[in-house]
Amino acid sequence: MSEELGDYIFFLNPEISFKEGEKAHFYCSCCGKSLEFEYDENLVKIFKVDENGEEHTVIFSAIFGEKLSYKISEERKLSFGEHAMKYMDPEWFLKL
């Protein structure tokens, strides 16, 4: 996966395949905990520190073929990708 939000190009191990619409499962490589977003099981939540040392919450789809990601910080909430509006639920989005 690309670190650039909005860039949905990725490379898979040739032994792994996904079908359009299939859900992938993401886990922390250090502790093994699921990275599933607590408000929607089809989304993944991670934390990222940018080049300025600012921490952001990044949420992206676990569904193969869905192009969406959100970058959330105290100052602003940004959305990327053609499917971003699908998950724009104010109930969770505004709480972050």
C-alpha positions as CSV (number, residue, x, y, z in Angstrom):
1,M,0.0,0.0,0.0
2,S,1.1,3.5,-0.7
3,E,1.8,5.9,2.2
4,E,0.3,8.7,0.0
5,L,-3.4,9.2,0.9
6,G,-5.5,9.0,-2.3
7,D,-3.0,6.8,-4.0
8,Y,-4.6,3.4,-4.3
9,I,-1.9,1.5,-6.1
10,F,-0.6,-1.5,-4.2
11,F,1.3,-4.8,-4.8
12,L,0.2,-8.2,-3.6
13,N,2.2,-11.3,-3.0
14,P,1.5,-13.5,-6.1
15,E,0.2,-16.2,-3.8
16,I,-2.5,-14.0,-2.4
17,S,-5.6,-13.0,-4.4
18,F,-8.7,-10.9,-3.6
19,K,-11.9,-10.6,-5.5
20,E,-13.6,-7.2,-6.0
21,G,-15.7,-6.5,-2.9
22,E,-13.9,-9.0,-0.7
23,K,-12.9,-7.9,2.8
24,A,-9.2,-8.0,3.9
25,H,-8.3,-8.3,7.6
26,F,-5.6,-6.0,9.0
27,Y,-3.6,-6.6,12.1
28,C,-0.8,-4.8,14.0
29,S,2.5,-6.4,13.1
30,C,3.8,-5.8,16.6
31,C,1.0,-7.0,18.9
32,G,-1.4,-8.8,16.5
33,K,-4.4,-6.7,17.5
34,S,-7.1,-6.2,14.8
35,L,-7.0,-2.7,13.2
36,E,-10.7,-2.9,12.5
37,F,-12.4,0.5,13.0
38,E,-14.7,0.3,16.0
39,Y,-17.6,2.1,14.3
40,D,-17.6,0.1,11.0
41,E,-16.1,-3.3,10.5
42,N,-15.4,-2.6,6.8
43,L,-12.9,0.2,7.7
44,V,-9.4,0.1,9.2
45,K,-8.0,2.6,11.6
46,I,-4.3,3.4,12.1
47,F,-2.3,6.3,13.5
48,K,0.4,8.1,11.5
49,V,2.9,10.7,12.4
50,D,3.8,13.0,9.5
51,E,7.1,14.7,8.6
52,N,6.2,17.6,11.0
53,G,5.7,15.2,13.9
54,E,1.9,15.7,13.9
55,E,-0.2,12.6,14.7
56,H,-3.2,11.8,12.5
57,T,-5.8,9.1,12.5
58,V,-6.0,7.5,9.1
59,I,-9.1,5.4,8.2
60,F,-9.3,3.4,5.0
61,S,-11.5,0.7,3.5
62,A,-10.8,-3.0,4.1
63,I,-12.9,-3.9,1.1
64,F,-10.9,-4.7,-2.0
65,G,-11.6,-2.2,-4.8
66,E,-13.1,0.5,-2.5
67,K,-11.0,3.7,-2.9
68,L,-11.4,5.8,0.2
69,S,-9.3,7.2,3.0
70,Y,-9.7,9.8,5.7
71,K,-7.0,11.8,7.4
72,I,-8.2,13.1,10.7
73,S,-6.4,15.5,13.1
74,E,-7.4,18.0,15.7
75,E,-7.4,20.8,13.1
76,R,-9.2,19.2,10.2
77,K,-10.8,16.1,8.6
78,L,-9.8,15.3,5.0
79,S,-11.3,12.7,2.8
80,F,-9.8,11.1,-0.3
81,G,-11.0,8.7,-3.0
82,E,-14.1,8.1,-5.2
83,H,-15.9,6.1,-2.5
84,A,-15.3,8.4,0.5
85,M,-18.9,9.6,0.7
86,K,-20.1,6.0,1.2
87,Y,-18.9,6.0,4.8
88,M,-19.4,9.7,5.7
89,D,-21.5,8.9,8.8
90,P,-21.6,12.0,11.0
91,E,-22.2,9.9,14.0
92,W,-18.6,8.6,14.0
93,F,-16.9,11.0,11.7
94,L,-17.6,14.1,13.9
95,K,-16.5,12.3,17.1
96,L,-12.9,11.8,15.9
